[in-house]
């Protein structure tokens, strides 16, 4: 047996870019699926239509991002192959988006926390040195802007609404807060991409996210929960460590495609 | 339609005229050109037609139908070497819908889009200029929901004629 004479090469930028595209695409695929669970079940008709519309936008963005991920990977996988034929451990979404939809208050708070993360990151990504990524981000940002207006205005209505809506919204905020440090936590992949100008400098976006989120929470007469240390959340969804809920979501989302591979209708 | 010799090479203007007849399936009073989604048309020396299209919304289900309709319309005119290319940048904006097309939207009962404003990333409870009711022209209207029957439309209500109406979203 011969001894390898060289060390393994450092990760190529292409692997990093693929990783970023999966993180962005999986966030939207999983959250789009969670929102679509409301179809036919939302409290009022207008809201049913609104949540389905947002879900559709997110799935459209996921399609663009995962298609690009397949191109960057160069192994012939398209967006459907990436959505339907990967297991939970291969998904790179943050854990915030995979939690069960909960009540309407929980869905709105989760959506708001994500939507603010989406606008600040897409705004930065629209200036990416990757022309393809910049184009997808600029397109998606237009949609994210009216998404955050929708979830943000609901935060104000629910938080500053009835005793029950206030109580449920605060409870959702308390439950979800510990999942928020993962949104803008940067690992080595992010650091390398930021140095090349391909990915955003995530920690630099944290003050913008904090300012917007805390301002709306206060205007909604809600209380900002106690902070949790960031370090505890670095090894999370971005490295494939998920809650049990993602596996259950994927089982439902992937069953038809896996039972009938290649089927069309 | 006059018969063309097989293998005739179209001019760019001929293709543009064909595209004027391809309507948006969701808003059938607007052609794909009036909608502003046709970004380029090229005809190669060999007669290959390449139409570059930009999507309206990332998840708009109509985009595939539109692409098929474009290919079919050009093929029916006798030019069979057609491909549709997608370009995401620059991102589509309703500012590309011209005044004539806006008038068609209004006549069809859809309030045309306003002008795109730049500004803060997050604008809650923003003051927006009142939308004019496409039926009675009153400005005494309110936005009921930013989300409607398709990705491109919001739902409004006219207090004067007491009718709900749709508005083409401004993006």
Interface residues (C-beta under 8 A of the other chain):
Chain A: X46 X49 X50 X52 X53 X54 X56 X57 X58 X59 X60 X61 X63 X64 X116 X119 X120 X123 X131 X132 X134 X135 X136 X138 X139 X140 X142 X143 X145 X146 X148 X149 X150 X152 X153 X156 X212 X216
Chain B: X55 X57 X58 X59 X60 X61 X88 X89 X90 X91 X92 X93 X121 X122 X123 X124 X125 X126 X144 X145 X146 X147 X148 X149 X151 X155 X169 X171
